[in-house]
């Protein structure tokens, strides 16, 4: 017989009302709501970390571009002086 109880680890005895598409757990209404809130917070944290990483990469790329340009300019100048 199929078990239609909530799969929350706290041994909830409520019947399932939804299945999380992220982890495939069968949860009752209260626990799916809690689960979604936790996922929402985690997604927001991940999004913030991605934005910070993107900014660092963007800054580093610009620094490298400037360094390359300065080096190329110096090399060109050195060649013309020779």
C-alpha positions in Angstrom: 0.0 0.0 0.0 1.3 3.5 -0.9 2.2 5.8 2.0 0.6 9.2 1.6 1.9 10.7 4.8 4.2 13.7 5.0 7.9 12.8 4.7 9.1 15.6 7.0 11.8 14.1 9.3 9.9 15.4 12.4 7.6 12.4 12.0 4.6 14.5 10.9 1.4 12.4 10.6 -0.4 14.7 8.2 -1.3 13.6 4.7 0.9 14.9 1.9 -0.5 17.8 -0.1 2.4 18.4 -2.5 5.7 17.0 -3.9 8.7 19.2 -3.9 10.0 19.3 -7.5 13.5 20.0 -6.2 14.0 17.0 -3.9 10.9 14.8 -4.6 9.8 14.8 -1.0 6.1 14.4 -0.3 5.1 17.0 2.3 2.0 18.3 4.0 0.8 21.9 3.4 2.6 23.3 6.4 5.9 21.6 5.7 5.8 22.4 1.9 5.3 26.0 2.9 8.3 25.9 5.3 10.3 24.0 2.8 9.6 26.6 0.1 10.6 29.4 2.5 13.9 27.7 3.3 14.6 27.2 -0.4 13.7 30.8 -1.1 16.2 32.0 1.4 18.9 29.7 0.1 18.2 30.9 -3.5 18.5 34.5 -2.4 21.8 33.8 -0.7 23.1 32.0 -3.8 22.0 34.8 -6.0 23.8 37.3 -3.8 27.0 35.2 -3.9 26.7 35.0 -7.7 26.3 38.7 -8.0 29.4 39.3 -5.9 31.4 36.8 -7.9 30.2 38.4 -11.1 31.4 41.8 -9.9 34.8 40.5 -8.9 35.2 38.8 -12.3 34.1 42.0 -14.1 36.6 44.1 -12.1 39.4 41.6 -12.6 38.7 41.4 -16.3 38.8 45.2 -16.6 42.1 45.3 -14.7 43.6 42.6 -17.0 42.4 44.5 -20.0 44.0 47.7 -18.8 47.3 45.9 -18.0 47.3 44.3 -21.4 46.7 47.6 -23.1 49.5 49.3 -21.0 51.9 46.5 -21.8 51.1 46.5 -25.5 51.6 50.3 -25.5 54.9 50.0 -23.7 56.1 47.3 -26.1 55.1 49.4 -29.1 56.9 52.4 -27.8 60.0 50.3 -27.0 60.0 48.9 -30.6 59.8 52.4 -32.1 62.7 53.6 -30.0 64.9 50.8 -31.2 
